[in-house]
């Protein structure tokens, strides 16, 4: 099942390319009369370079095999099965984790029939799947009608003319006008907005609507790759910072001089000590990256991608982070079985590189009580990001930060003198991280509350708890409150003083949010503004802006969802499209989510800009589709997705499937501008935090609609 899911995942990533744009296989056929009324049908697939067409004979769990089906006809009878004439290549495929058999460049198949009439037509269907090194296209079907002449009198064989059944798409180059970024462009000035030409390939044999989809699809892979790369880099940086934080834990920091001293004293010379230290550092990296890879293998790509919006997982993450915070506060210690560390410690006494590796493993086990909560938090964030290699990348960043100091201090042992001595400040680092763990845990609880519409954890409650948490952290740094394991604080150090100032200033910054202040610096982490019961801020938006869109008429799902900034969007696609046609305005679809951090940041920091808000209110019909909502649809609306094959039972699943099937994307926020047809007027985009760029994106869509 895991292999099948991986195949479908690859297929879905490239679904849009199938729309008569990527057709790497061209099929042709011919017939050849043999003796005694036998006819040989030759079916040929010409395959573009780099693509593979799969054999008929494949093990279950691999790619879709090529298959042939023939319509029944009294004019002929099939003899034996379709035979593969071309050479088949069999190799181990890492994607499918099995040996696969495929054809490259050309595949020729042969079917023998027994003709009962001198002439006739064989109608057949070939089903096939093709992949290259980076993508797979959905299984496709091609119908063929093969004319034949039979030699019922044992005459000399002859070959009929080849009949092409699928034509190669002709690609040509056209210029597509694209708006140049320009700030402060409003109203009639849209018509005079300068444009820049960009050359793109289109197929003149298909409709303009299909070409529009082609133009969007040409950029989709690059966009998805960019988003995934950004996510992976974020995970790496978080892991790297977590590694340095772990280094300051009381379980690790005191071991730093002891370990470095071992390398410098137990080695024959300085070079040998440096070599051992470097191998020790590499061993730390290998151990933690292996842990990240194990998480990836256990969960798989599809499961990791669903964690960020899954209510159950978010609630479990909340509980897990609360446990980690309690551990840092000193309630208990998270430890692994002592037998593990004892066995590894015994093996670390061995000479050579194997002993050094077990030394690194011993450090990982012994320090788990300090590093466990940090690693757990990192893995939670990496898993919920949806990036397939997120856990491994996070562990690489964590272990790299942990390994660098051991290696550098072994190379330059004199640097050890500049390190502060171990003491009570190490426990203070643990407690501060405990406060941060507790604050982060509330974000996961907020995600669950929004997705299931509990309405128990609104913006005021969230802010109140954060104000208390960071206020207590500030008082702790000042020495006004203490935990059981803290030592006496006789004076404030300079770093501790500055840190307490920052934390207390941040606490005071959040207080106006209780009355509706936007708090743009942290808006991405807060529940949406509409959950605020007492809001003196949002009521000012939209004053002086008149728009037909703002008529307060009943709308589907309006009791479940609430728009930001006094906007009045639709929450149902069909209803919004019908209304847009009525008022003759373009549509802006906002694929969003309750747990979408970047969505909240866009609404608070970009949509709130006066010129952006004015354009949204006056010139567009806004449709907000929540892809992670857990409200069940009426049973009469349940259906099996043609795209994924899954049963759609919730509002979120409906719109998530709609986004993936129609726009080949599953990221949020995702903005799509539509006109009279269902085809995007301009290329869909994700989050754009530059106000002028996003405003000009809206103007570009409006200009395209007016044209």
C-alpha positions in Angstrom: 0.0 0.0 0.0 2.9 2.3 0.8 4.3 1.9 -2.8 0.9 2.4 -4.3 0.5 5.6 -2.3 3.9 6.8 -3.5 2.9 6.2 -7.1 -0.3 8.1 -6.7 1.6 10.9 -5.0 4.0 11.2 -8.0 1.0 11.0 -10.4 -0.9 13.8 -8.6 2.1 16.1 -8.6 2.1 16.1 -12.4 -1.6 15.8 -13.2 -1.9 19.2 -14.7 0.8 18.3 -17.3 -1.4 15.7 -18.8 -3.9 18.3 -20.2 -2.7 17.6 -23.8 0.7 19.2 -23.0 2.9 16.3 -21.9 2.3 13.4 -24.3 5.7 11.7 -24.4 4.3 8.6 -26.2 3.0 8.5 -29.7 1.2 5.3 -30.8 0.9 3.8 -34.3 -0.2 0.6 -35.8 0.0 -1.6 -38.9 -1.2 -5.0 -40.0 0.6 -7.7 -42.0 -1.3 -10.7 -43.6 0.2 -14.1 -43.0 -0.8 -17.6 -44.3 -4.1 -19.4 -43.7 -6.0 -16.2 -42.8 -3.7 -15.2 -40.0 -2.9 -11.5 -39.6 -0.1 -10.0 -37.5 -1.0 -6.7 -35.8 2.0 -4.5 -35.0 1.5 -1.8 -32.3 4.3 0.7 -31.9 4.9 3.2 -29.1 7.5 6.0 -29.9 8.7 7.3 -26.6 10.4 10.7 -26.0 13.9 10.7 -24.7 14.1 10.3 -20.9 10.7 8.7 -20.5 9.9 5.1 -19.7 6.9 3.0 -20.8 6.3 0.0 -18.6 6.1 -3.6 -19.6 2.9 -5.7 -19.5 4.5 -8.0 -16.9 5.0 -6.1 -13.6 4.8 -7.2 -10.0 2.0 -5.8 -7.9 2.8 -2.6 -6.1 4.9 -1.2 -8.9 4.0 1.2 -11.8 0.9 0.6 -13.8 1.7 -2.0 -16.5 0.8 -1.5 -20.2 -2.3 -3.5 -21.1 -4.4 -4.1 -24.3 -8.1 -4.8 -24.6 -9.8 -5.7 -27.9 -13.5 -5.3 -28.7 -15.2 -8.5 -29.6 -15.9 -8.9 -33.3 -17.2 -11.8 -35.4 -14.8 -11.0 -38.2 -11.7 -12.2 -36.3 -10.4 -14.2 -33.4 -7.5 -13.5 -31.1 -4.6 -16.0 -31.2 -2.6 -16.1 -28.0 -1.7 -12.9 -26.1 0.0 -9.7 -27.0 3.8 -10.3 -27.4 6.5 -7.8 -26.6 9.0 -7.6 -29.5 11.3 -4.8 -28.3 14.0 -5.3 -25.7 12.9 -4.8 -22.2 15.2 -3.2 -19.6 14.8 -4.4 -16.0 16.4 -2.3 -13.2 15.8 -1.6 -9.5 13.8 1.6 -9.2 14.4 3.6 -5.9 11.0 5.3 -6.3 9.0 2.1 -6.3 11.6 0.1 -4.3 11.5 -2.9 -6.6 12.7 -4.2 -10.0 10.7 -2.6 -12.8 10.7 -3.6 -16.5 10.4 -0.8 -19.0 10.9 0.3 -22.6 12.9 3.4 -23.7 12.8 5.2 -27.1 10.5 2.6 -28.8 8.3 -0.3 -27.8 6.8 -2.7 -30.3 4.0 -5.2 -29.5 2.6 -8.0 -31.7 -0.9 -9.6 -31.6 -1.9 -12.5 -34.0 -5.5 -12.7 -35.1 -7.4 -15.3 -37.1 -9.4 -13.4 -39.7 -12.7 -14.8 -40.9 -13.3 -12.1 -43.6 -10.9 -10.8 -46.2 -11.0 -7.3 -44.7 -11.9 -5.8 -41.4 -11.2 -3.5 -38.5 -9.8 -4.3 -35.1 -10.9 -1.9 -32.4 -8.7 -1.9 -29.3 -7.7 0.2 -26.3 -4.2 0.5 -24.8 -3.8 1.5 -21.2 -0.4 2.7 -20.2 1.7 4.8 -17.7 4.9 6.7 -18.3 7.5 8.2 -16.0 10.8 10.0 -16.2 13.4 10.5 -13.5 11.3 13.2 -11.7 7.6 12.6 -12.4 4.9 10.2 -13.5 1.9 11.0 -15.7 -1.5 9.6 -14.8 -2.5 6.3 -16.5 -3.8 7.1 -20.0 -5.9 5.3 -22.5 -5.6 5.5 -26.3 -8.2 4.0 -28.7 -7.0 2.4 -32.0 -8.8 1.1 -35.0 -6.5 -1.1 -37.0 -7.6 -2.0 -40.6 -6.4 -5.3 -41.9 -6.5 -7.4 -45.1 -6.4 -11.2 -44.7 -4.8 -13.6 -47.1 -7.5 -16.3 -47.2 -6.1 -17.7 -50.4 -2.5 -17.9 -49.2 -1.3 -15.0 -51.3 2.0 -13.1 -50.9 2.0 -11.2 -47.7 1.9 -7.4 -47.9 1.9 -4.5 -45.4 -0.8 -1.9 -45.1 -0.2 1.7 -44.6 0.7 2.8 -41.1 -2.2 4.6 -39.4 -1.3 7.2 -36.7 -3.8 7.3 -33.9 -2.2 9.9 -31.6 -0.6 12.9 -33.1 2.5 14.6 -31.6 1.4 17.9 -30.1 2.9 20.8 -32.1 4.6 23.3 -29.8 5.0 26.9 -30.8 6.1 30.0 -29.0 3.9 33.0 -28.3 4.3 36.1 -26.2 2.2 36.4 -23.0 1.8 39.8 -21.6 2.6 40.1 -17.9 2.2 43.2 -15.7 5.2 44.9 -14.4 5.3 45.7 -10.6 4.2 49.3 -10.1 3.1 50.9 -6.9 0.1 53.1 -6.4 -1.9 52.1 -9.5 -5.7 52.4 -9.1 -8.9 52.7 -11.1 -8.6 53.8 -14.7 -4.8 53.7 -14.5 -5.1 49.9 -14.8 -5.7 50.2 -18.6 -2.3 52.0 -18.9 -0.4 49.6 -16.8 2.9 48.7 -18.6 3.4 45.1 -19.6 6.4 42.9 -20.2 6.5 40.0 -22.6 7.4 36.6 -21.6 7.9 33.8 -24.1 6.1 30.6 -23.3 5.3 27.4 -25.2 1.7 26.7 -26.1 0.0 24.1 -28.3 -2.0 25.8 -31.2 -4.0 22.6 -31.7 -5.9 23.0 -28.5 -8.3 25.7 -27.1 -7.2 28.9 -25.5 -8.6 27.8 -22.2 -6.5 24.7 -22.2 -3.4 26.8 -23.2 -4.1 29.0 -20.1 -3.9 25.9 -17.9 -0.7 25.0 -19.7 0.8 28.4 -19.0 0.0 28.0 -15.3 1.3 24.4 -15.2 4.6 25.4 -16.8 5.4 27.3 -13.6 3.8 25.0 -11.0 6.7 22.6 -10.5 9.1 25.5 -10.0 6.7 27.1 -7.5 6.2 23.8 -5.6 9.9 23.2 -5.5 10.6 26.7 -4.2 8.0 26.3 -1.4 9.4 22.9 -0.4 13.0 24.3 -0.5 11.9 27.2 1.7 10.2 24.8 4.2 13.3 22.6 4.3 15.6 25.5 5.0 13.3 26.7 7.8 13.5 23.2 9.4 17.3 23.2 9.0 17.6 26.6 10.7 15.3 25.6 13.5 17.3 22.4 14.0 20.5 24.3 14.0 19.3 26.8 16.6 17.9 23.8 18.7 21.3 22.2 18.6 23.0 25.3 20.1 20.2 25.5 22.7 20.9 21.8 23.6 24.6 22.6 23.9 23.7 24.9 26.8 21.8 22.2 28.7 23.2 21.0 32.0 23.5 17.4 30.5 25.8 18.5 27.7 27.7 21.7 28.5 29.8 20.2 31.4 30.7 17.3 29.1 32.3 19.6 26.6 35.6 20.2 28.3 35.8 16.6 29.5 35.3 15.2 26.0 37.8 17.6 24.4 40.3 16.8 27.1 40.0 13.1 26.3 40.9 13.8 22.6 43.9 16.0 23.4 45.3 13.8 26.2 44.6 10.3 24.8 46.1 10.9 21.3 49.7 10.4 20.3 49.9 13.9 18.8 47.7 16.9 18.1 46.8 15.7 14.6 45.5 12.4 15.9 43.4 14.2 18.5 41.9 16.5 15.9 41.2 13.5 13.7 39.4 11.7 16.5 37.4 14.8 17.4 36.3 15.2 13.8 35.2 11.5 13.6 33.4 12.0 16.9 31.5 15.0 15.5 30.6 13.1 12.3 29.4 10.2 14.4 27.0 12.6 16.3 25.6 13.8 13.0 25.2 10.2 11.6 23.3 9.1 14.8 20.8 12.0 14.8 20.3 12.0 11.0 19.5 8.3 11.2 16.9 9.1 13.8 15.3 11.6 11.4 15.4 9.1 8.6 13.7 6.6 10.8 10.8 9.0 11.5 10.5 9.6 7.7 10.4 5.9 6.9 7.9 5.1 9.7 5.4 7.9 8.7 6.0 8.1 5.0 5.5 11.1 2.7 1.7 11.2 2.7 1.3 10.9 6.4 3.9 13.7 7.1 2.0 16.0 4.7 -1.3 15.5 6.5 0.0 16.1 10.0 -0.1 19.9 9.8 -3.9 19.9 9.4 -4.9 16.8 11.3 -6.8 17.6 14.4 -5.9 14.4 16.4 -2.2 14.9 15.6 -2.3 18.6 16.6 -3.9 17.7 19.9 -1.3 15.0 20.6 1.5 17.5 19.7 -0.1 19.9 22.2 0.0 17.3 25.0 3.5 16.2 24.0 4.9 19.7 24.2 3.2 20.3 27.6 5.0 17.2 28.9 8.3 18.5 27.5 7.7 21.8 29.2 7.0 20.1 32.5 10.2 18.2 32.2 12.2 21.3 31.6 10.5 22.9 34.7 11.9 20.0 36.8 8.8 18.0 37.3 10.5 14.8 36.1 13.3 13.7 33.8 12.8 12.0 30.5 15.4 9.2 30.4 16.1 6.2 28.3 16.7 2.8 29.9 20.1 2.8 31.8 21.0 -0.5 30.3 21.3 1.2 26.9 23.8 3.8 28.1 25.7 1.1 30.1 26.1 -1.2 27.1 27.2 1.7 24.8 29.6 3.0 27.5 31.3 -0.5 27.6 31.6 -0.5 23.8 33.1 3.0 23.8 36.1 1.6 25.6 37.2 -0.1 22.5 40.1 1.2 20.5 39.7 2.8 17.1 36.9 4.5 15.3 34.3 2.1 16.5 34.9 3.1 20.1 34.6 6.8 19.1 31.2 6.0 17.4 29.9 4.4 20.6 31.2 7.4 22.6 29.0 9.6 20.4 26.1 7.2 20.9 26.6 7.3 24.7 26.4 11.1 24.6 23.1 10.9 22.8 21.6 8.5 25.3 22.9 10.1 28.4 21.9 13.6 27.4 18.4 12.6 26.4 16.8 14.1 29.5 17.9 17.5 28.2 17.9 17.0 24.4 14.7 14.9 24.3 12.2 17.7 24.6 14.2 19.8 22.0 14.4 16.9 19.6 10.7 16.1 20.2 9.6 19.6 19.5 11.8 19.8 16.4 10.5 16.5 15.0 6.9 17.7 15.7 7.5 20.9 13.6 9.4 19.0 10.9 6.6 16.4 10.6 3.8 18.9 10.6 5.6 20.9 7.8 4.8 18.2 5.3 8.3 18.2 3.9 9.2 14.6 3.1 12.8 14.9 4.4 11.9 17.4 7.1 12.8 15.2 10.1 16.1 14.2 8.6 17.0 17.7 7.6 16.0 19.0 11.1 18.2 16.3 12.8 21.1 17.2 10.5 20.9 20.9 11.6 20.6 19.9 15.2 23.5 17.5 15.2 25.7 19.8 13.1 25.3 22.6 15.8 26.0 20.0 18.5 29.1 18.5 16.8 30.8 21.8 15.7 31.8 22.9 19.2 33.3 19.5 20.1 35.4 19.6 16.9 36.5 23.2 17.1 37.5 23.1 20.8 39.5 19.9 20.1 41.3 21.8 17.3 41.8 24.9 19.4 41.8 23.8 23.0 42.9 27.2 24.3 39.4 28.5 23.4 38.1 26.5 26.4 39.3 29.2 28.7 36.8 31.6 27.3 33.8 29.4 28.1 31.7 30.3 31.2 31.9 27.8 34.0 29.1 25.4 34.6 26.6 26.5 37.2 23.0 27.4 38.0 22.7 29.4 34.8 22.5 26.1 32.8 19.3 25.1 34.7 17.9 28.6 33.9 18.4 27.9 30.2 16.2 24.7 30.6 13.5 26.6 32.4 13.4 29.4 29.7 13.1 26.7 27.0 10.3 25.2 29.1 8.3 28.5 28.9 8.9 28.6 25.1 7.7 24.9 24.8 4.5 25.8 26.7 3.8 28.8 24.4 4.4 26.8 21.3 2.0 24.0 22.6 -0.9 26.5 22.6 -0.6 27.0 18.9 -1.3 23.4 18.2 -4.3 23.5 20.6 -5.6 26.5 18.7 -5.4 24.6 15.4 -7.6 21.9 16.8 -10.1 24.4 18.2 -10.5 26.2 14.9 -10.7 23.1 12.7 -13.5 21.5 14.9 -15.2 24.8 15.7 -15.1 24.3 19.5 -14.9 28.1 19.9 -13.2 27.6 23.3 -9.8 29.0 22.5 -10.4 32.4 20.8 -7.9 35.2 20.3 -8.4 36.7 23.8 -7.8 33.4 25.6 -4.7 32.7 23.5 -3.3 36.1 24.1 -4.1 36.0 27.8 -2.2 32.8 28.2 0.8 34.0 26.2 0.9 37.2 28.3 1.0 35.2 31.5 3.6 32.7 30.1 6.0 35.4 28.9 5.3 37.6 31.9 6.3 34.7 34.2 9.4 34.1 32.1 10.4 37.7 32.5 9.9 37.5 36.3 11.9 34.3 36.4 14.8 35.9 34.6 14.7 38.7 37.1 14.9 36.1 39.9 11.4 36.9 41.3 10.2 33.3 41.0 12.2 30.1 41.4 11.9 26.4 40.7 13.0 23.5 42.8 16.3 22.9 41.0 17.3 26.5 40.7 20.3 27.8 42.6 20.3 31.1 44.5 20.5 34.2 42.2 22.7 36.7 43.9 22.9 39.2 41.1 21.7 39.7 37.5 24.3 39.2 34.7 24.3 41.5 31.8 22.9 38.9 29.3 20.2 37.9 31.7 19.2 41.5 32.2 19.0 42.2 28.5 17.0 39.0 27.9 14.5 39.9 30.7 14.0 43.4 29.1 13.2 41.8 25.8 10.8 39.3 27.2 8.9 41.8 29.4 8.8 44.3 26.5 7.3 41.6 24.3 4.7 40.8 27.1 3.6 44.5 27.2 3.5 44.6 23.4 0.8 41.8 23.5 -1.5 43.6 26.0 -3.3 45.9 23.4 -4.2 42.8 21.5 -6.8 42.1 24.1 -8.7 45.0 22.7 -8.2 44.0 19.0 -4.8 45.5 18.2 -3.5 43.6 15.1 -0.1 42.7 16.7 1.4 42.2 13.2 4.7 40.9 14.5 3.0 37.7 15.8 -0.2 37.7 13.8 0.8 34.5 12.0 0.7 32.5 15.3 -2.5 34.0 16.8 -6.0 32.7 16.2 -7.8 34.8 13.4 -9.0 38.3 14.3 -12.6 37.3 13.8 -12.4 35.1 17.0 -11.9 38.3 19.0 -15.0 39.1 21.1 -14.0 42.7 21.9 -12.4 44.2 18.8 -11.9 47.9 18.5 -9.7 47.5 15.4 -11.5 45.6 12.7 -14.7 47.7 12.8 -12.7 50.6 11.2 -12.0 48.6 8.0 -14.0 49.1 4.9 -15.4 52.5 6.0 -16.0 54.6 2.9 -15.6 51.7 0.6 -18.8 50.8 -1.3 -19.1 47.6 -3.2 -21.9 45.4 -4.4 -20.0 42.5 -2.9 -20.5 43.9 0.6 -24.3 43.3 0.6 -25.0 41.3 3.7 -27.1 38.6 2.2 -27.2 35.0 3.6 -24.4 32.8 2.3 -23.6 29.2 2.6 -21.4 28.2 5.6 -21.5 31.8 6.9 -22.3 30.4 10.3 -19.1 28.4 10.3 -16.5 30.8 8.9 -15.9 34.4 9.5 -13.9 36.6 7.2 -11.1 39.0 8.3 -11.1 42.8 8.0 -14.9 43.2 7.4 -14.7 41.4 4.1 -17.8 39.6 3.0 -16.6 36.5 1.0 -18.3 33.4 -0.1 -17.3 30.1 1.4 -18.7 27.9 -1.3 -17.2 27.8 -4.8 -20.4 27.3 -6.8 -22.2 30.0 -5.0 -19.4 32.5 -5.4 -18.9 31.8 -9.1 -22.7 32.3 -9.8 -22.6 35.6 -7.9 -19.5 36.8 -9.8 -21.3 36.1 -13.1 -24.2 38.1 -11.9 -22.2 41.2 -10.9 -19.7 40.7 -13.8 -16.6 40.8 -11.6 -13.5 38.5 -11.5 -13.1 36.0 -8.7 -10.3 35.7 -6.3 -10.2 32.2 -4.7 -8.3 32.1 -1.4 -7.4 28.5 -0.5 -6.8 28.9 3.2 -6.8 26.9 6.4 -7.4 27.2 10.1 -3.9 26.0 10.9 -2.2 28.1 8.1 0.3 30.4 9.7 1.1 32.2 6.4 -2.6 32.8 5.7 -3.0 34.7 9.0 0.1 36.7 8.2 -1.2 37.7 4.8 -4.6 38.7 6.2 -3.0 40.8 9.0 -0.1 42.3 7.2 -1.1 42.5 3.5 -4.8 42.5 3.1 -5.1 45.2 5.8 -3.3 47.6 3.6 -5.8 50.3 2.4 -5.2 49.9 -1.3 -5.2 46.1 -1.2 -8.4 46.0 0.9 -10.1 48.6 -1.4 -9.3 46.4 -4.5 -10.5 43.2 -2.7 -13.8 44.9 -1.7 -14.6 46.8 -4.8 -13.2 44.9 -7.7 -13.3 41.2 -6.8 -15.7 38.6 -5.6 -13.7 36.8 -2.9 -14.2 33.1 -2.2 -12.4 31.6 0.8 -12.2 27.8 0.8 -10.9 26.2 4.1 -9.0 23.0 3.2 -8.6 21.7 6.8 -12.1 22.2 8.2 -13.5 19.1 9.9 -17.2 19.9 9.6 -19.0 16.9 8.1 -20.9 17.4 4.9 -24.5 16.2 4.6 -24.4 12.5 3.7 -26.1 13.3 0.4 -23.0 15.3 -0.6 -20.5 12.5 0.2 -18.6 11.3 -2.9 -15.6 9.4 -4.0 -13.0 11.7 -5.4 -12.1 11.1 -9.1 -8.7 12.6 -8.3 -7.6 10.7 -5.2 -10.1 7.9 -4.9 -10.8 8.9 -1.3 -14.3 9.4 0.1 -15.0 13.1 0.7 -16.9 13.6 3.9 -15.9 17.0 5.3 -15.8 20.5 4.0 -12.0 20.7 4.3 -11.6 17.5 2.3 -13.9 18.8 -0.4 -11.9 22.0 -1.0 -8.5 20.3 -0.5 -9.5 17.8 -3.2 -10.8 20.6 -5.4 -7.6 22.5 -5.1 -5.4 19.5 -5.9 -7.5 18.3 -8.8 -8.0 21.6 -10.5 -4.9 23.6 -9.7 -2.3 20.9 -8.9 -1.4 22.4 -5.6 -1.9 21.6 -1.9 -0.2 24.6 -0.3 -1.9 27.4 1.5 -2.4 30.3 1.1 -3.0 29.9 -2.6 -4.6 32.6 -4.7 -6.4 32.0 -8.0 -7.9 34.7 -10.2 -10.8 33.4 -12.4 -12.9 35.1 -15.0 -15.9 33.8 -16.9 -14.4 30.4 -17.3 -12.8 28.0 -14.7 -9.4 28.7 -16.1 -7.0 31.1 -14.2 -6.7 34.4 -15.8 -3.1 34.8 -14.5 -0.7 32.4 -12.8 -1.9 31.4 -9.3 0.4 32.4 -6.4 1.1 31.7 -2.8 2.0 34.2 -0.1 3.4 37.5 -1.3 4.3 39.7 1.7 5.4 42.7 -0.4 2.4 45.0 -0.4 3.0 46.5 -3.9 3.7 43.2 -5.5 0.5 41.6 -4.1 -1.5 44.7 -5.1 -0.1 44.6 -8.6 -1.0 40.9 -8.8 -4.6 41.9 -8.1 -4.4 44.7 -10.7 -2.9 42.3 -13.3 -5.9 39.9 -12.8 -8.4 42.7 -13.1 -6.7 44.0 -16.3 -6.8 40.5 -17.8 -10.5 40.2 -16.9 -11.4 43.5 -18.4 -9.6 42.6 -21.7 
